[in-house]
Amino acid sequence: MISRLARINFLRVTARTQPQRIIKCGYSTDYDHRPSLGQYTEAEQCIIEVTNNFCKRSLSWDVVRDMDKVAQLRPEILTQLFEEGLMGIEIPEQYGGAGLSFMNSIVAIEELAKFDPTVSVVCDVHNTLVNRIFLQYGSETVKEKFLPRLAADTLGSFCLSESGSGSDAFALKTTATPIDGGNKYVLNGSKSWITNAYESGIFVVMATVDPSKGHRGITAFVVDKSNPGLKIGKKEDKLGIRASSTCEVILDECVVDKDDMLGELGKGYKIAIETLNEGRIGIGAQMVGLAQGAFDYALPYIIQRQQFGQSISSFQGMQFQYAKAAVDIRAARLMVYDAARMKEQGLNFQKEAAMAKYYSSEVAHEVATKCIEWLGGVGFTKEFQAEKFYRDCIIGKIYEGTSNINLQTIAKLIVKDYQQ
């Protein structure tokens, strides 16, 4: 029997002499053509350039700081996001979108976060949660009714959380009662912590049609903002991502048509789980962009700053810190990209998404904290952007699965792998 090391050596020798195919193993390696995780396609590079140009033109520090101060997204910023095509990246061209891939959404979210994590999450939730649900679970009638609006000018919100059901999301109390022989449903309840709610025109609402069935009674419905039974409640005054609205959404005798159901009756829990798995990759991209933005902001300062007759970047203690930060950012980015490309390839990516979201939020917190320390006193003032990156990073460990929930998910999937 050939030993494992001998077989590995055989593969290496054969690969060197026949780089395109290992004949005796019977599969193509295509070593010369396999891209690295960080290598962008032409479409991805184009999206990055479009997003970067938009940010440089529209998201100056003065604009970002003002929106943060007043806790309000400027309407023209949202309009420009739609005009640039950044709000319908994966929506097919037939509905007015760009018809691009999930990875294109990820690189756009990352690039936006380098300038303003607030604008990034507006784009993220719209693309990776709301649009994805319509694309994956909407009937053709629902797609034709809502996707052109979601691509052109109407923001969307994903309504799952309630005051009593955060991490335990499927303990929700919002009800959907059938009327008119099941042709309509009446929604009653209240949703909490809903991103984009103040500006949104379309809401995806999770409600239970039968509380006795537990999570198997949960169903997804589309509610238009014009519906008289939908009201926007309290807008939260937050620590970070302040210009992104986070509001209560109240459903009071809110009547919706059966045709505005997303997916099958009682399958809302499945829709929520699968959508949040993708959404976690989006948050990972936001956190990577935030970490990179903070790093890019601080490094020029510490290189130029002189103390004791030399740049503070030349001190070994500083070198170790910013070198480690650069390593961590790259590792987080590759984890996010790996999960995104696995998703695109139709592979099971639940564990990788949870890992990417958990790790990138940890990295964002560590890098944002270090950047304030590197800047010293000026980093602690609101005049400089570093403190905003710090305030914005905190939410990364909370929304779309807290760090502990993600670790729990990872642990369960590890055990499952080893039990097979």
N, C-alpha and C positions, 0 to 999 in steps of 0.2 A: 504493500500500500504506500503510495506516495505521501510523504509528510506534508503538513500544512505549509511549512516554510519553503520546502522544495517547490510546491505548487505556486506559491506567491512569486518565487524567483522565476519560475517558468513563464508566468504571466508577464513579468517585467521584461524578460528577454524577448519574448514574442512580440510584446507591444513596441519595443524599440525597433525590431526588424520589420514588423508589419504594423505600422501605426494606425491604419484604418480598420483592421479586423484581426481579432485573435481567432484564427481558424479552428483550433482544436476545441475552443469553448463554444463556438457556434453563434456568437453574437457580435454585433458591430459596436465599437467603442467610440468612433468619431471623435477622438481626442482633440483633433485640430479645429473642430467646429463647435464644441460644447462651450457655451458662454459661462462666465462667472456669474454669481448671484448679483453682483453689483454692476454688471454690464447692461446698459439700457438698449432697448430696441429704438429704432428711429422714431416711432410714435411716442414712446416714453420720453425720449430726449426732447421732442417737440413740445410735449405737455409741460416739461420742466421749464423750458425756455419761455413759453407763453405765460406760465404762472409767475416766473421770476420777473418778467417784464411788467406784468400787472402789479406785482407787489412794489417794485421800484417806482412805478408811476403813481400808484394810488394809496399805498400803505406806508407813508412816511411816518417817522416817529411822532411828529406833531399830531397827525391824524389818529394814530393808534393810541397815543396818550389821552387825547381828548375823548375818544370813544370809551376808553377805560374809565375816565374820570366821571363821565355822565352816565355810564352804564347803558349805553345805547348804540346799536349798530347803525351807522349812517345809511339811509336808504340808497344813496347812490353807489355805495360799496356793494350792496346786494345786487343792484341792477347790473353793475359791471361784471360781477361774477357770472351772472346769466349770459350777458353779452359775450363774454370770453369763452363761453361754452363749458365752464368749469362746474356747472351744476347738472349737466346731463351727459357726463362722460361715457357712461355705459349704456345709456338709452339709445336704442337703434335709430338710425337716420330716418326711418319711415315715420317716427314719432317726433322728429326734430332734434334728436340728440347727436352725439358724435360717433356713437357705435363703436367705442373703443373697449379695452379690457379693464378688469378689476385692478390690475397692476398700475394702469394709467391713473386711476383714482388715487391709489396709494401714493404715488410720487407727487401728485398735485397737493394732496393733504400735507405731506411732509414739507414741501417747498413753502406753502402758505404759513406753516407753523414757525418757520425760521424768522418770519417778519412779524406775525401776530397769531399766536395759538388760538385766539378767539375767533378770528375769521376762518381759521383752519377747521375748527369744530363745526362751524355752520355748514361748511362745504362737506365735511366728513359725514355727519348725521344724514344730510340730504342724500348723498351718493351711496354710502355703504349700508344704510339702514332702510330709508324710505324708498328710494328708487329700486333697490335690490328686491324688496318685498313685492313691489308691483311687477317687476320683470319676472320673478320666479313663481309667483303665486296668483297673479292677476289673470282673470279671464280676458279674452280678446276684447270684450265690451269694456271692461274696466281699464285695460291698457289704452284703448282708443279714447276713452273719456278723460283720463288723468295724466298719462305720460306726456302728451304735448305741452300741458301746463307746467308739469314738473321740470321739463327741459327748457321752457321759454322764460317763465317769470314768476312761478308760484313755489314758495318754499314749503317743505313738508316737515311734519313732526311724527315721532314714534312714541306712542302713549302706552306704556306698560306699567311703570312704577306707580305705587300708591303710598299713602302715608303709613299704612300697615304692612306693605309688601315691597320691601326693597330688595335685599339679597334673596329673600324668600318670595320671588316674583310671582309665583303661581298661587299665592295665597290671596290674590286680588279679589275685591268685592264688587267691582263694577258688573252690572248685570245687563243681559240682552234678552228681552222678553219678546217672543214671537206674537205678532198680531196679524190680522187680515189673512188668516189661513197659512201663516208662515211666509207670506210675501213681503212682510216688513218686520222690523225689530225695533223695540224701544230701549234705548240705552239709558241707564241711570247709574251715577257714581261720580267719583272724582279722581283724577290722575295728578300725581305730584312730580316735581322736578323734571318737567318736560322741556327739553332743549328746543330752541327756535320757536316756542309756542306763540310769543307775542307777534312775530312777523309772519307766521305760517298761514297758509290758506287751505292746506290739505292735512288731515290728521289720520294716522293709522291707529285705531283704538282696539285694545284687547279687552274683551268682556266675556263673562261666562253665561252660557245659555242654560246651564243646569248646574248649580252649585254642588249638588249631591254627587256629581261625577268628578269633582276635584279638578285637576289640571286637564282632564279629558273633556271638560265642558267649555274650555276657553276657545273663543273664536275671534278672528280678526275682521274688523269692519273699517271702511273708509268713510270719514265724515268731513264734509266741506265746511269751511268756516262760516259760510252763509246760513248754515242750518241754525234755526232759532233755538234749538235745544243745546247748543254748544256755546259755552262762555269761557273767556279767559279770566282766571282768578288772579291771585296774588303773584306779583313778580318778585322773585327772590333778590335780595341785595347781597351779592356774593363776594368772597375773598378774591377770587381770580376769574379768568375768562368773563369779565364783567359785561362786556358789550354783547355777549351771546345771551339772549334772554332765556331764563329758566322760570317757568310759571306753572301754576296749578291750572288744570283744564277740567272744567265742570260740565258734566253731562246730565241734563235735567229734562226728562221726557223727550229725549233726542231720538227722533224717528228716522231710520235709514232703510233703504230698499234692500231686499235680499240680494239683488244683483250687485250691490256694493260690498258684498262679503269677499274677503280675500282668502283663497284656498277653500278647504272643505269645512263643514260644520264640525266643531270640536277639535280642530287641528291647529288652533292658534298657538298652543304651547310648542308644537313642533316648529312652526314658523318663527316664533320668538327665539328659540334655542339656536336654530340654524342661522338666523339673521344676526344674532348677537355674536356668534362665532366669527362671522365676517367683520362685524363692527369692531371687534377687539383688535383685528389687524389694523383697522383704520385709526383707532386710538393709539396703537403702537407707533404708527407712522407720524401721528401728531406729536407724540412724545419725543421721537427721534429728531424731528424737525425743531422742536423746542430746544432740545439739548444742543443741537448744532448751532441754532441761532444764538443761544447764550454763549457758547464757546467762541463763535465768530465775533461776537461783540466784545468779549473780554480780552482775547489774545492780542489784538493790536495795542491795547492799552498797556498790558504788562511787558510787551516788547519795547515800547517807547518809554515807559516809566523808568526813571533813573533813581537809584538809591545806593548810597555808599560808592558812588562813582561808576556804577554799571547798571545795565538793564536788569530789572528784577526777574526777567525770564531766564537769565543766565545762572541764577542760583540753583544749585542742585535740588534743594528741597522743592522749589517751584517746578523744576523740570519733571520730577517724578509725578507731580500732581497733574500737570496738563498732558503729559504723555499717557498717563492712566486714563484720563478723561477721553482722550482721542481713541484709545483702544476700546473703551466701553461703548462709545457712540458707534463705532464701526461694528462691534459685535451685535449691538441692539439693532442696527440697520439691517444687517445680514439676516438676523432672526425674523424680522418683519418681512423682508423680501422673500425669504424662504417660505414662510407661511402663505404669503400672497401667491407665489408661483405654484405652490402645492394646490391651493384652491383653484387656480386657473386650470391645472392639469386634471382636476376631478379626483384628487387624492383626499384621503381623510386627513384633515388639518386641524381638528379640534384641539389636540394637545399642543401643537406648534403655535396656534393662535393664542392660547392661554399663556404659553411661555413667552411669546413675543410681547404680549400686552403687559404681563407682569414685569419682565426684565426691563423693557423700555421705560416704564414708569419709574422704576427704581433708578435707572441711569439718569433720566431727566431730573429727578430730585437731587441726586448727588452732584451732577454737573452744574445745575442752576445754583445750588448752595455754594459750591466751590468758586463759581464765577463772582459771586458777591464778595467772598473772602479775598479773591485775587485783586479786585478793584478797591478794596479797603473802604474808607469812609464814603467815597463817592458812590460805591455800589449800594450803599444803604439808603440812598436818597431817591425820591420819586422823580428827580430830574433826569435820571439815567434809567435805561431800559432793563438793566439786570434785575432789579427788584420785581418788575412785572413778570419776567420769565419765571422767577421763583414763585410768585403767587399763582401763576397759571399752572405750574407743574403739579401742584398739590392734588388737583382733581384727577390726575392720571391714575392715582392709586384707588380711586373711588368709583367713578362711573364705568358702565358696561362691564361690571364684575370687579368687586374689590380685590385687592391683592390676596387676601386670605381665600376668597372664593376661587380665584384662579389657581392658587396653590392646591386647593382641595381638588379641583378639576384635574390638574396635572397628576396629583398623587393617585387618584382613582384610575386614570388611564394608564399610568405606569404599572399598577398592580394588575390591571386587565391584560396588559401586554405580557407580563410574566406568568400569568395563569393559563395562557393559551398553549 
